[in-house]
Amino acid sequence: MLVDYNLDNENGLDLIGYARTQLDHHIGAALVTADRSDHVRARASAEDVSIINKPVRPAILRALLSHLRQAMAAE
């Protein structure tokens, strides 16, 4: 999953947690955000969610998607 942090009525970490719970599967996920706070970083780390800071650089996005694809193939 590639999810923005700031959503209308919730945040991306909550959405990722909800999707993982509903699917009963640990889905690889990355959070796209301009928020560089320690709180967001700590929570993402604790929940095994990668962070991509805005503005998103194409090379970083490609590397992350490649990593997630390899992780899925290994499952």
Rosetta blueprint (number, residue, H / E / L):
1 M L
2 L E
3 V E
4 D E
5 Y L
6 N E
7 L L
8 D L
9 N L
10 E L
11 N E
12 G H
13 L H
14 D H
15 L H
16 I H
17 G H
18 Y H
19 A H
20 R H
21 T H
22 Q H
23 L H
24 D L
25 H L
26 H L
27 I L
28 G L
29 A L
30 A E
31 L E
32 V E
33 T E
34 A L
35 D L
36 R L
37 S L
38 D H
39 H H
40 V H
41 R H
42 A H
43 R H
44 A H
45 S H
46 A H
47 E L
48 D L
49 V L
50 S E
51 I E
52 I E
53 N E
54 K L
55 P L
56 V L
57 R L
58 P H
59 A H
60 I H
61 L H
62 R H
63 A H
64 L H
65 L H
66 S H
67 H H
68 L H
69 R H
70 Q H
71 A H
72 M H
73 A H
74 A H
75 E L
